[in-house]
Amino acid sequence: MRPHKNEPVRAIVVSPEHKGLKLEELLNRKAVADLLGVSTATLKTWVCERKGPHFFKMGNGRGSRVYYRREDVEAWLNREAVRVEMKG
């Protein structure tokens, strides 16, 4: 059974840090788009251009799906954030 569009999926991911398999919750493209305030089309473009948060592809070719780890999305946000000081 496939999960609902906005629900995280459970998948086995090879984690380079741990050199092994780790069961993690992954976010789908729609959930990440909502978190970042961008469209799913923007995320698709970023995947093609290898921009944005780290992602995982499951499957081959046109039918493959892209998923993100929440921690990777948060790390990307922290790297990309620019602090703006307000005068006043």
PyMOL Python script that loads the backbone (N, CA, C, O; Angstrom):
from pymol import cmd

cmd.read_pdbstr("""\
ATOM      1  N   MET A   1       0.838  -1.188   0.000  1.00  0.00           N
ATOM      2  CA  MET A   1       0.000   0.000   0.000  1.00  0.00           C
ATOM      3  C   MET A   1       0.878   1.246   0.000  1.00  0.00           C
ATOM      4  O   MET A   1       1.818   1.338   0.789  1.00  0.00           O
ATOM      5  N   ARG A   2       0.583   2.203  -0.875  1.00  0.00           N
ATOM      6  CA  ARG A   2       1.344   3.444  -0.941  1.00  0.00           C
ATOM      7  C   ARG A   2       0.865   4.407   0.129  1.00  0.00           C
ATOM      8  O   ARG A   2      -0.328   4.448   0.429  1.00  0.00           O
ATOM      9  N   PRO A   3       1.781   5.189   0.716  1.00  0.00           N
ATOM     10  CA  PRO A   3       1.361   6.171   1.709  1.00  0.00           C
ATOM     11  C   PRO A   3       0.633   7.336   1.053  1.00  0.00           C
ATOM     12  O   PRO A   3       0.743   7.548  -0.154  1.00  0.00           O
ATOM     13  N   HIS A   4      -0.106   8.084   1.854  1.00  0.00           N
ATOM     14  CA  HIS A   4      -0.770   9.286   1.393  1.00  0.00           C
ATOM     15  C   HIS A   4       0.285  10.266   0.887  1.00  0.00           C
ATOM     16  O   HIS A   4       1.426  10.219   1.346  1.00  0.00           O
ATOM     17  N   LYS A   5      -0.064  11.149  -0.041  1.00  0.00           N
ATOM     18  CA  LYS A   5       0.890  12.050  -0.691  1.00  0.00           C
ATOM     19  C   LYS A   5       1.759  12.836   0.288  1.00  0.00           C
ATOM     20  O   LYS A   5       2.951  13.003   0.031  1.00  0.00           O
ATOM     21  N   ASN A   6       1.207  13.325   1.398  1.00  0.00           N
ATOM     22  CA  ASN A   6       1.956  14.194   2.303  1.00  0.00           C
ATOM     23  C   ASN A   6       2.556  13.454   3.493  1.00  0.00           C
ATOM     24  O   ASN A   6       3.178  14.078   4.353  1.00  0.00           O
ATOM     25  N   GLU A   7       2.385  12.156   3.556  1.00  0.00           N
ATOM     26  CA  GLU A   7       2.938  11.402   4.670  1.00  0.00           C
ATOM     27  C   GLU A   7       4.354  10.946   4.363  1.00  0.00           C
ATOM     28  O   GLU A   7       4.673  10.602   3.225  1.00  0.00           O
ATOM     29  N   PRO A   8       5.217  10.944   5.407  1.00  0.00           N
ATOM     30  CA  PRO A   8       6.558  10.390   5.177  1.00  0.00           C
ATOM     31  C   PRO A   8       6.456   8.910   4.853  1.00  0.00           C
ATOM     32  O   PRO A   8       5.526   8.234   5.294  1.00  0.00           O
ATOM     33  N   VAL A   9       7.396   8.415   4.094  1.00  0.00           N
ATOM     34  CA  VAL A   9       7.445   6.986   3.811  1.00  0.00           C
ATOM     35  C   VAL A   9       8.586   6.389   4.616  1.00  0.00           C
ATOM     36  O   VAL A   9       9.500   7.099   5.036  1.00  0.00           O
ATOM     37  N   ARG A  10       8.529   5.095   4.828  1.00  0.00           N
ATOM     38  CA  ARG A  10       9.614   4.428   5.527  1.00  0.00           C
ATOM     39  C   ARG A  10      10.419   3.681   4.482  1.00  0.00           C
ATOM     40  O   ARG A  10       9.870   2.960   3.649  1.00  0.00           O
ATOM     41  N   ALA A  11      11.711   3.863   4.539  1.00  0.00           N
ATOM     42  CA  ALA A  11      12.570   3.236   3.550  1.00  0.00           C
ATOM     43  C   ALA A  11      13.904   2.891   4.188  1.00  0.00           C
ATOM     44  O   ALA A  11      14.307   3.504   5.177  1.00  0.00           O
ATOM     45  N   ILE A  12      14.575   1.926   3.628  1.00  0.00           N
ATOM     46  CA  ILE A  12      15.919   1.600   4.079  1.00  0.00           C
ATOM     47  C   ILE A  12      16.888   2.424   3.247  1.00  0.00           C
ATOM     48  O   ILE A  12      16.864   2.385   2.017  1.00  0.00           O
ATOM     49  N   VAL A  13      17.733   3.162   3.932  1.00  0.00           N
ATOM     50  CA  VAL A  13      18.664   4.068   3.278  1.00  0.00           C
ATOM     51  C   VAL A  13      20.076   3.696   3.690  1.00  0.00           C
ATOM     52  O   VAL A  13      20.338   3.452   4.868  1.00  0.00           O
ATOM     53  N   VAL A  14      20.975   3.652   2.739  1.00  0.00           N
ATOM     54  CA  VAL A  14      22.384   3.435   3.071  1.00  0.00           C
ATOM     55  C   VAL A  14      22.952   4.768   3.511  1.00  0.00           C
ATOM     56  O   VAL A  14      22.978   5.726   2.738  1.00  0.00           O
ATOM     57  N   SER A  15      23.404   4.827   4.743  1.00  0.00           N
ATOM     58  CA  SER A  15      23.932   6.051   5.308  1.00  0.00           C
ATOM     59  C   SER A  15      25.454   6.018   5.282  1.00  0.00           C
ATOM     60  O   SER A  15      26.054   5.176   5.950  1.00  0.00           O
ATOM     61  N   PRO A  16      26.101   6.920   4.523  1.00  0.00           N
ATOM     62  CA  PRO A  16      27.562   6.889   4.426  1.00  0.00           C
ATOM     63  C   PRO A  16      28.242   7.087   5.780  1.00  0.00           C
ATOM     64  O   PRO A  16      29.314   6.536   6.029  1.00  0.00           O
ATOM     65  N   GLU A  17      27.614   7.873   6.649  1.00  0.00           N
ATOM     66  CA  GLU A  17      28.197   8.117   7.964  1.00  0.00           C
ATOM     67  C   GLU A  17      28.264   6.840   8.797  1.00  0.00           C
ATOM     68  O   GLU A  17      29.205   6.647   9.567  1.00  0.00           O
ATOM     69  N   HIS A  18      27.282   5.981   8.644  1.00  0.00           N
ATOM     70  CA  HIS A  18      27.194   4.772   9.463  1.00  0.00           C
ATOM     71  C   HIS A  18      27.662   3.519   8.725  1.00  0.00           C
ATOM     72  O   HIS A  18      27.760   2.444   9.317  1.00  0.00           O
ATOM     73  N   LYS A  19      27.949   3.659   7.439  1.00  0.00           N
ATOM     74  CA  LYS A  19      28.413   2.532   6.628  1.00  0.00           C
ATOM     75  C   LYS A  19      27.488   1.327   6.740  1.00  0.00           C
ATOM     76  O   LYS A  19      27.950   0.186   6.782  1.00  0.00           O
ATOM     77  N   GLY A  20      26.203   1.576   6.786  1.00  0.00           N
ATOM     78  CA  GLY A  20      25.272   0.468   6.879  1.00  0.00           C
ATOM     79  C   GLY A  20      23.859   0.902   6.552  1.00  0.00           C
ATOM     80  O   GLY A  20      23.628   2.027   6.109  1.00  0.00           O
ATOM     81  N   LEU A  21      22.936   0.018   6.769  1.00  0.00           N
ATOM     82  CA  LEU A  21      21.538   0.307   6.488  1.00  0.00           C
ATOM     83  C   LEU A  21      20.887   0.913   7.712  1.00  0.00           C
ATOM     84  O   LEU A  21      21.156   0.504   8.841  1.00  0.00           O
ATOM     85  N   LYS A  22      20.039   1.877   7.482  1.00  0.00           N
ATOM     86  CA  LYS A  22      19.347   2.549   8.573  1.00  0.00           C
ATOM     87  C   LYS A  22      17.914   2.841   8.129  1.00  0.00           C
ATOM     88  O   LYS A  22      17.699   3.395   7.051  1.00  0.00           O
ATOM     89  N   LEU A  23      16.959   2.479   8.933  1.00  0.00           N
ATOM     90  CA  LEU A  23      15.555   2.743   8.632  1.00  0.00           C
ATOM     91  C   LEU A  23      15.253   4.184   9.031  1.00  0.00           C
ATOM     92  O   LEU A  23      15.458   4.572  10.181  1.00  0.00           O
ATOM     93  N   GLU A  24      14.770   4.968   8.086  1.00  0.00           N
ATOM     94  CA  GLU A  24      14.511   6.374   8.347  1.00  0.00           C
ATOM     95  C   GLU A  24      13.181   6.788   7.739  1.00  0.00           C
ATOM     96  O   GLU A  24      12.650   6.121   6.850  1.00  0.00           O
ATOM     97  N   GLU A  25      12.656   7.899   8.233  1.00  0.00           N
ATOM     98  CA  GLU A  25      11.481   8.479   7.612  1.00  0.00           C
ATOM     99  C   GLU A  25      11.937   9.453   6.547  1.00  0.00           C
ATOM    100  O   GLU A  25      12.788  10.306   6.803  1.00  0.00           O
ATOM    101  N   LEU A  26      11.387   9.334   5.372  1.00  0.00           N
ATOM    102  CA  LEU A  26      11.721  10.222   4.272  1.00  0.00           C
ATOM    103  C   LEU A  26      10.510  11.069   3.909  1.00  0.00           C
ATOM    104  O   LEU A  26       9.367  10.638   4.061  1.00  0.00           O
ATOM    105  N   LEU A  27      10.773  12.272   3.430  1.00  0.00           N
ATOM    106  CA  LEU A  27       9.709  13.179   2.995  1.00  0.00           C
ATOM    107  C   LEU A  27       9.611  13.141   1.481  1.00  0.00           C
ATOM    108  O   LEU A  27      10.623  13.068   0.784  1.00  0.00           O
ATOM    109  N   ASN A  28       8.390  13.192   0.979  1.00  0.00           N
ATOM    110  CA  ASN A  28       8.231  13.234  -0.472  1.00  0.00           C
ATOM    111  C   ASN A  28       8.363  14.676  -0.969  1.00  0.00           C
ATOM    112  O   ASN A  28       8.484  15.606  -0.172  1.00  0.00           O
ATOM    113  N   ARG A  29       8.339  14.850  -2.280  1.00  0.00           N
ATOM    114  CA  ARG A  29       8.552  16.164  -2.890  1.00  0.00           C
ATOM    115  C   ARG A  29       7.525  17.188  -2.413  1.00  0.00           C
ATOM    116  O   ARG A  29       7.883  18.334  -2.143  1.00  0.00           O
ATOM    117  N   LYS A  30       6.266  16.798  -2.306  1.00  0.00           N
ATOM    118  CA  LYS A  30       5.206  17.731  -1.891  1.00  0.00           C
ATOM    119  C   LYS A  30       5.445  18.234  -0.475  1.00  0.00           C
ATOM    120  O   LYS A  30       5.289  19.426  -0.208  1.00  0.00           O
ATOM    121  N   ALA A  31       5.820  17.341   0.436  1.00  0.00           N
ATOM    122  CA  ALA A  31       6.064  17.729   1.828  1.00  0.00           C
ATOM    123  C   ALA A  31       7.236  18.704   1.921  1.00  0.00           C
ATOM    124  O   ALA A  31       7.184  19.665   2.688  1.00  0.00           O
ATOM    125  N   VAL A  32       8.291  18.461   1.144  1.00  0.00           N
ATOM    126  CA  VAL A  32       9.462  19.352   1.165  1.00  0.00           C
ATOM    127  C   VAL A  32       9.113  20.697   0.536  1.00  0.00           C
ATOM    128  O   VAL A  32       9.527  21.742   1.039  1.00  0.00           O
ATOM    129  N   ALA A  33       8.364  20.681  -0.545  1.00  0.00           N
ATOM    130  CA  ALA A  33       7.935  21.931  -1.177  1.00  0.00           C
ATOM    131  C   ALA A  33       7.154  22.784  -0.181  1.00  0.00           C
ATOM    132  O   ALA A  33       7.361  23.994  -0.100  1.00  0.00           O
ATOM    133  N   ASP A  34       6.267  22.161   0.568  1.00  0.00           N
ATOM    134  CA  ASP A  34       5.485  22.886   1.577  1.00  0.00           C
ATOM    135  C   ASP A  34       6.386  23.458   2.669  1.00  0.00           C
ATOM    136  O   ASP A  34       6.192  24.594   3.103  1.00  0.00           O
ATOM    137  N   LEU A  35       7.375  22.673   3.117  1.00  0.00           N
ATOM    138  CA  LEU A  35       8.306  23.136   4.153  1.00  0.00           C
ATOM    139  C   LEU A  35       9.129  24.322   3.678  1.00  0.00           C
ATOM    140  O   LEU A  35       9.366  25.260   4.440  1.00  0.00           O
ATOM    141  N   LEU A  36       9.569  24.289   2.422  1.00  0.00           N
ATOM    142  CA  LEU A  36      10.451  25.330   1.897  1.00  0.00           C
ATOM    143  C   LEU A  36       9.708  26.508   1.287  1.00  0.00           C
ATOM    144  O   LEU A  36      10.303  27.556   1.037  1.00  0.00           O
ATOM    145  N   GLY A  37       8.412  26.342   1.047  1.00  0.00           N
ATOM    146  CA  GLY A  37       7.637  27.414   0.430  1.00  0.00           C
ATOM    147  C   GLY A  37       7.939  27.593  -1.045  1.00  0.00           C
ATOM    148  O   GLY A  37       7.886  28.704  -1.572  1.00  0.00           O
ATOM    149  N   VAL A  38       8.257  26.481  -1.708  1.00  0.00           N
ATOM    150  CA  VAL A  38       8.505  26.503  -3.156  1.00  0.00           C
ATOM    151  C   VAL A  38       7.555  25.501  -3.812  1.00  0.00           C
ATOM    152  O   VAL A  38       6.890  24.722  -3.129  1.00  0.00           O
ATOM    153  N   SER A  39       7.502  25.531  -5.117  1.00  0.00           N
ATOM    154  CA  SER A  39       6.630  24.591  -5.828  1.00  0.00           C
ATOM    155  C   SER A  39       7.339  23.250  -6.019  1.00  0.00           C
ATOM    156  O   SER A  39       8.562  23.163  -5.920  1.00  0.00           O
ATOM    157  N   THR A  40       6.560  22.219  -6.291  1.00  0.00           N
ATOM    158  CA  THR A  40       7.155  20.918  -6.600  1.00  0.00           C
ATOM    159  C   THR A  40       7.929  20.997  -7.910  1.00  0.00           C
ATOM    160  O   THR A  40       8.900  20.265  -8.101  1.00  0.00           O
ATOM    161  N   ALA A  41       7.509  21.878  -8.813  1.00  0.00           N
ATOM    162  CA  ALA A  41       8.240  22.069 -10.069  1.00  0.00           C
ATOM    163  C   ALA A  41       9.642  22.617  -9.801  1.00  0.00           C
ATOM    164  O   ALA A  41      10.603  22.225 -10.462  1.00  0.00           O
ATOM    165  N   THR A  42       9.752  23.521  -8.833  1.00  0.00           N
ATOM    166  CA  THR A  42      11.072  24.050  -8.451  1.00  0.00           C
ATOM    167  C   THR A  42      11.950  22.932  -7.931  1.00  0.00           C
ATOM    168  O   THR A  42      13.126  22.856  -8.288  1.00  0.00           O
ATOM    169  N   LEU A  43      11.404  22.061  -7.096  1.00  0.00           N
ATOM    170  CA  LEU A  43      12.184  20.933  -6.576  1.00  0.00           C
ATOM    171  C   LEU A  43      12.620  20.005  -7.710  1.00  0.00           C
ATOM    172  O   LEU A  43      13.749  19.514  -7.711  1.00  0.00           O
ATOM    173  N   LYS A  44      11.739  19.767  -8.663  1.00  0.00           N
ATOM    174  CA  LYS A  44      12.108  18.927  -9.820  1.00  0.00           C
ATOM    175  C   LYS A  44      13.278  19.542 -10.569  1.00  0.00           C
ATOM    176  O   LYS A  44      14.211  18.841 -10.959  1.00  0.00           O
ATOM    177  N   THR A  45      13.227  20.852 -10.771  1.00  0.00           N
ATOM    178  CA  THR A  45      14.319  21.551 -11.448  1.00  0.00           C
ATOM    179  C   THR A  45      15.604  21.420 -10.648  1.00  0.00           C
ATOM    180  O   THR A  45      16.664  21.152 -11.215  1.00  0.00           O
ATOM    181  N   TRP A  46      15.521  21.607  -9.327  1.00  0.00           N
ATOM    182  CA  TRP A  46      16.707  21.500  -8.474  1.00  0.00           C
ATOM    183  C   TRP A  46      17.314  20.101  -8.553  1.00  0.00           C
ATOM    184  O   TRP A  46      18.536  19.955  -8.559  1.00  0.00           O
ATOM    185  N   VAL A  47      16.473  19.085  -8.611  1.00  0.00           N
ATOM    186  CA  VAL A  47      16.982  17.711  -8.722  1.00  0.00           C
ATOM    187  C   VAL A  47      17.759  17.555 -10.035  1.00  0.00           C
ATOM    188  O   VAL A  47      18.857  16.998 -10.048  1.00  0.00           O
ATOM    189  N   CYS A  48      17.194  18.043 -11.122  1.00  0.00           N
ATOM    190  CA  CYS A  48      17.867  17.948 -12.426  1.00  0.00           C
ATOM    191  C   CYS A  48      19.185  18.719 -12.436  1.00  0.00           C
ATOM    192  O   CYS A  48      20.150  18.306 -13.079  1.00  0.00           O
ATOM    193  N   GLU A  49      19.216  19.842 -11.718  1.00  0.00           N
ATOM    194  CA  GLU A  49      20.409  20.685 -11.681  1.00  0.00           C
ATOM    195  C   GLU A  49      21.332  20.344 -10.511  1.00  0.00           C
ATOM    196  O   GLU A  49      22.371  20.978 -10.327  1.00  0.00           O
ATOM    197  N   ARG A  50      20.945  19.342  -9.724  1.00  0.00           N
ATOM    198  CA  ARG A  50      21.711  18.932  -8.537  1.00  0.00           C
ATOM    199  C   ARG A  50      21.882  20.086  -7.559  1.00  0.00           C
ATOM    200  O   ARG A  50      22.963  20.297  -7.011  1.00  0.00           O
ATOM    201  N   LYS A  51      20.791  20.834  -7.348  1.00  0.00           N
ATOM    202  CA  LYS A  51      20.740  21.928  -6.375  1.00  0.00           C
ATOM    203  C   LYS A  51      19.815  21.513  -5.247  1.00  0.00           C
ATOM    204  O   LYS A  51      19.181  20.459  -5.302  1.00  0.00           O
ATOM    205  N   GLY A  52      19.744  22.345  -4.233  1.00  0.00           N
ATOM    206  CA  GLY A  52      18.802  22.123  -3.144  1.00  0.00           C
ATOM    207  C   GLY A  52      19.274  21.049  -2.182  1.00  0.00           C
ATOM    208  O   GLY A  52      20.431  20.631  -2.222  1.00  0.00           O
ATOM    209  N   PRO A  53      18.363  20.602  -1.308  1.00  0.00           N
ATOM    210  CA  PRO A  53      18.716  19.597  -0.307  1.00  0.00           C
ATOM    211  C   PRO A  53      19.099  18.264  -0.951  1.00  0.00           C
ATOM    212  O   PRO A  53      18.664  17.951  -2.059  1.00  0.00           O
ATOM    213  N   HIS A  54      19.923  17.482  -0.237  1.00  0.00           N
ATOM    214  CA  HIS A  54      20.261  16.139  -0.705  1.00  0.00           C
ATOM    215  C   HIS A  54      18.973  15.331  -0.848  1.00  0.00           C
ATOM    216  O   HIS A  54      18.027  15.528  -0.086  1.00  0.00           O
ATOM    217  N   PHE A  55      18.937  14.431  -1.815  1.00  0.00           N
ATOM    218  CA  PHE A  55      17.740  13.633  -2.064  1.00  0.00           C
ATOM    219  C   PHE A  55      18.137  12.210  -2.404  1.00  0.00           C
ATOM    220  O   PHE A  55      19.301  11.921  -2.680  1.00  0.00           O
ATOM    221  N   PHE A  56      17.151  11.329  -2.381  1.00  0.00           N
ATOM    222  CA  PHE A  56      17.328   9.923  -2.734  1.00  0.00           C
ATOM    223  C   PHE A  56      16.345   9.600  -3.841  1.00  0.00           C
ATOM    224  O   PHE A  56      15.188  10.019  -3.788  1.00  0.00           O
ATOM    225  N   LYS A  57      16.790   8.864  -4.837  1.00  0.00           N
ATOM    226  CA  LYS A  57      15.892   8.392  -5.889  1.00  0.00           C
ATOM    227  C   LYS A  57      15.656   6.909  -5.671  1.00  0.00           C
ATOM    228  O   LYS A  57      16.579   6.150  -5.377  1.00  0.00           O
ATOM    229  N   MET A  58      14.411   6.515  -5.820  1.00  0.00           N
ATOM    230  CA  MET A  58      14.043   5.112  -5.712  1.00  0.00           C
ATOM    231  C   MET A  58      13.407   4.700  -7.016  1.00  0.00           C
ATOM    232  O   MET A  58      12.391   5.265  -7.423  1.00  0.00           O
ATOM    233  N   GLY A  59      13.982   3.740  -7.663  1.00  0.00           N
ATOM    234  CA  GLY A  59      13.500   3.284  -8.955  1.00  0.00           C
ATOM    235  C   GLY A  59      14.402   3.788 -10.065  1.00  0.00           C
ATOM    236  O   GLY A  59      15.368   4.514  -9.831  1.00  0.00           O
ATOM    237  N   ASN A  60      14.061   3.383 -11.277  1.00  0.00           N
ATOM    238  CA  ASN A  60      14.850   3.756 -12.446  1.00  0.00           C
ATOM    239  C   ASN A  60      14.009   4.531 -13.431  1.00  0.00           C
ATOM    240  O   ASN A  60      12.799   4.325 -13.526  1.00  0.00           O
ATOM    241  N   GLY A  61      14.642   5.417 -14.158  1.00  0.00           N
ATOM    242  CA  GLY A  61      13.979   6.105 -15.261  1.00  0.00           C
ATOM    243  C   GLY A  61      12.875   7.042 -14.839  1.00  0.00           C
ATOM    244  O   GLY A  61      12.901   7.615 -13.750  1.00  0.00           O
ATOM    245  N   ARG A  62      11.917   7.185 -15.709  1.00  0.00           N
ATOM    246  CA  ARG A  62      10.838   8.153 -15.516  1.00  0.00           C
ATOM    247  C   ARG A  62       9.939   7.819 -14.338  1.00  0.00           C
ATOM    248  O   ARG A  62       9.295   8.707 -13.778  1.00  0.00           O
ATOM    249  N   GLY A  63       9.887   6.558 -13.959  1.00  0.00           N
ATOM    250  CA  GLY A  63       9.016   6.169 -12.854  1.00  0.00           C
ATOM    251  C   GLY A  63       9.661   6.277 -11.484  1.00  0.00           C
ATOM    252  O   GLY A  63       9.041   5.926 -10.480  1.00  0.00           O
ATOM    253  N   SER A  64      10.906   6.760 -11.427  1.00  0.00           N
ATOM    254  CA  SER A  64      11.580   6.837 -10.131  1.00  0.00           C
ATOM    255  C   SER A  64      10.975   7.941  -9.281  1.00  0.00           C
ATOM    256  O   SER A  64      10.428   8.919  -9.791  1.00  0.00           O
ATOM    257  N   ARG A  65      11.086   7.762  -7.994  1.00  0.00           N
ATOM    258  CA  ARG A  65      10.553   8.738  -7.046  1.00  0.00           C
ATOM    259  C   ARG A  65      11.696   9.364  -6.272  1.00  0.00           C
ATOM    260  O   ARG A  65      12.724   8.730  -6.034  1.00  0.00           O
ATOM    261  N   VAL A  66      11.503  10.622  -5.879  1.00  0.00           N
ATOM    262  CA  VAL A  66      12.516  11.358  -5.127  1.00  0.00           C
ATOM    263  C   VAL A  66      12.015  11.562  -3.712  1.00  0.00           C
ATOM    264  O   VAL A  66      10.864  11.940  -3.498  1.00  0.00           O
ATOM    265  N   TYR A  67      12.892  11.309  -2.741  1.00  0.00           N
ATOM    266  CA  TYR A  67      12.580  11.501  -1.331  1.00  0.00           C
ATOM    267  C   TYR A  67      13.723  12.244  -0.656  1.00  0.00           C
ATOM    268  O   TYR A  67      14.858  12.235  -1.131  1.00  0.00           O
ATOM    269  N   TYR A  68      13.402  12.884   0.455  1.00  0.00           N
ATOM    270  CA  TYR A  68      14.365  13.680   1.202  1.00  0.00           C
ATOM    271  C   TYR A  68      14.323  13.283   2.672  1.00  0.00           C
ATOM    272  O   TYR A  68      13.263  12.953   3.203  1.00  0.00           O
ATOM    273  N   ARG A  69      15.489  13.319   3.332  1.00  0.00           N
ATOM    274  CA  ARG A  69      15.509  13.168   4.790  1.00  0.00           C
ATOM    275  C   ARG A  69      15.284  14.548   5.394  1.00  0.00           C
ATOM    276  O   ARG A  69      15.852  15.533   4.921  1.00  0.00           O
ATOM    277  N   ARG A  70      14.459  14.625   6.435  1.00  0.00           N
ATOM    278  CA  ARG A  70      14.170  15.909   7.082  1.00  0.00           C
ATOM    279  C   ARG A  70      15.471  16.592   7.528  1.00  0.00           C
ATOM    280  O   ARG A  70      15.625  17.804   7.373  1.00  0.00           O
ATOM    281  N   GLU A  71      16.396  15.812   8.078  1.00  0.00           N
ATOM    282  CA  GLU A  71      17.651  16.406   8.566  1.00  0.00           C
ATOM    283  C   GLU A  71      18.458  17.020   7.420  1.00  0.00           C
ATOM    284  O   GLU A  71      19.150  18.017   7.626  1.00  0.00           O
ATOM    285  N   ASP A  72      18.384  16.448   6.229  1.00  0.00           N
ATOM    286  CA  ASP A  72      19.085  17.032   5.077  1.00  0.00           C
ATOM    287  C   ASP A  72      18.436  18.343   4.641  1.00  0.00           C
ATOM    288  O   ASP A  72      19.127  19.285   4.251  1.00  0.00           O
ATOM    289  N   VAL A  73      17.119  18.397   4.709  1.00  0.00           N
ATOM    290  CA  VAL A  73      16.398  19.627   4.358  1.00  0.00           C
ATOM    291  C   VAL A  73      16.754  20.725   5.357  1.00  0.00           C
ATOM    292  O   VAL A  73      17.027  21.860   4.969  1.00  0.00           O
ATOM    293  N   GLU A  74      16.749  20.381   6.648  1.00  0.00           N
ATOM    294  CA  GLU A  74      17.084  21.364   7.682  1.00  0.00           C
ATOM    295  C   GLU A  74      18.533  21.831   7.554  1.00  0.00           C
ATOM    296  O   GLU A  74      18.813  23.020   7.707  1.00  0.00           O
ATOM    297  N   ALA A  75      19.456  20.909   7.274  1.00  0.00           N
ATOM    298  CA  ALA A  75      20.868  21.276   7.103  1.00  0.00           C
ATOM    299  C   ALA A  75      21.034  22.214   5.908  1.00  0.00           C
ATOM    300  O   ALA A  75      21.791  23.182   5.979  1.00  0.00           O
ATOM    301  N   TRP A  76      20.334  21.932   4.820  1.00  0.00           N
ATOM    302  CA  TRP A  76      20.408  22.783   3.636  1.00  0.00           C
ATOM    303  C   TRP A  76      19.884  24.182   3.958  1.00  0.00           C
ATOM    304  O   TRP A  76      20.480  25.179   3.552  1.00  0.00           O
ATOM    305  N   LEU A  77      18.765  24.253   4.689  1.00  0.00           N
ATOM    306  CA  LEU A  77      18.214  25.553   5.080  1.00  0.00           C
ATOM    307  C   LEU A  77      19.221  26.338   5.908  1.00  0.00           C
ATOM    308  O   LEU A  77      19.397  27.538   5.696  1.00  0.00           O
ATOM    309  N   ASN A  78      19.881  25.672   6.847  1.00  0.00           N
ATOM    310  CA  ASN A  78      20.870  26.347   7.690  1.00  0.00           C
ATOM    311  C   ASN A  78      22.058  26.854   6.878  1.00  0.00           C
ATOM    312  O   ASN A  78      22.592  27.925   7.165  1.00  0.00           O
ATOM    313  N   ARG A  79      22.473  26.095   5.871  1.00  0.00           N
ATOM    314  CA  ARG A  79      23.590  26.532   5.013  1.00  0.00           C
ATOM    315  C   ARG A  79      23.187  27.708   4.122  1.00  0.00           C
ATOM    316  O   ARG A  79      23.989  28.605   3.863  1.00  0.00           O
ATOM    317  N   GLU A  80      21.945  27.692   3.662  1.00  0.00           N
ATOM    318  CA  GLU A  80      21.491  28.706   2.709  1.00  0.00           C
ATOM    319  C   GLU A  80      20.938  29.964   3.358  1.00  0.00           C
ATOM    320  O   GLU A  80      20.791  30.993   2.700  1.00  0.00           O
ATOM    321  N   ALA A  81      20.633  29.885   4.647  1.00  0.00           N
ATOM    322  CA  ALA A  81      20.004  31.033   5.337  1.00  0.00           C
ATOM    323  C   ALA A  81      20.974  32.202   5.424  1.00  0.00           C
ATOM    324  O   ALA A  81      22.170  32.023   5.656  1.00  0.00           O
ATOM    325  N   VAL A  82      20.445  33.383   5.235  1.00  0.00           N
ATOM    326  CA  VAL A  82      21.214  34.617   5.373  1.00  0.00           C
ATOM    327  C   VAL A  82      20.536  35.438   6.451  1.00  0.00           C
ATOM    328  O   VAL A  82      19.347  35.743   6.359  1.00  0.00           O
ATOM    329  N   ARG A  83      21.303  35.795   7.480  1.00  0.00           N
ATOM    330  CA  ARG A  83      20.734  36.577   8.580  1.00  0.00           C
ATOM    331  C   ARG A  83      20.697  38.043   8.163  1.00  0.00           C
ATOM    332  O   ARG A  83      21.684  38.582   7.661  1.00  0.00           O
ATOM    333  N   VAL A  84      19.562  38.670   8.373  1.00  0.00           N
ATOM    334  CA  VAL A  84      19.391  40.079   8.039  1.00  0.00           C
ATOM    335  C   VAL A  84      19.169  40.842   9.334  1.00  0.00           C
ATOM    336  O   VAL A  84      18.221  40.579  10.074  1.00  0.00           O
ATOM    337  N   GLU A  85      20.053  41.785   9.594  1.00  0.00           N
ATOM    338  CA  GLU A  85      19.927  42.603  10.802  1.00  0.00           C
ATOM    339  C   GLU A  85      19.026  43.802  10.490  1.00  0.00           C
ATOM    340  O   GLU A  85      19.208  44.489   9.485  1.00  0.00           O
ATOM    341  N   MET A  86      18.068  44.031  11.358  1.00  0.00           N
ATOM    342  CA  MET A  86      17.151  45.146  11.192  1.00  0.00           C
ATOM    343  C   MET A  86      17.666  46.339  11.990  1.00  0.00           C
ATOM    344  O   MET A  86      18.070  46.195  13.144  1.00  0.00           O
ATOM    345  N   LYS A  87      17.649  47.507  11.374  1.00  0.00           N
ATOM    346  CA  LYS A  87      18.051  48.739  12.070  1.00  0.00           C
ATOM    347  C   LYS A  87      16.846  49.283  12.799  1.00  0.00           C
ATOM    348  O   LYS A  87      15.713  49.179  12.330  1.00  0.00           O
ATOM    349  N   GLY A  88      17.104  49.861  13.946  1.00  0.00           N
ATOM    350  CA  GLY A  88      15.960  50.447  14.609  1.00  0.00           C
ATOM    351  C   GLY A  88      16.094  50.506  16.011  1.00  0.00           C
ATOM    352  O   GLY A  88      15.190  50.983  16.698  1.00  0.00           O
TER     353      GLY A  88
END
""", "prot")
cmd.dss("prot")
cmd.show_as("cartoon", "prot")
cmd.util.cbc("prot")
cmd.orient("prot")
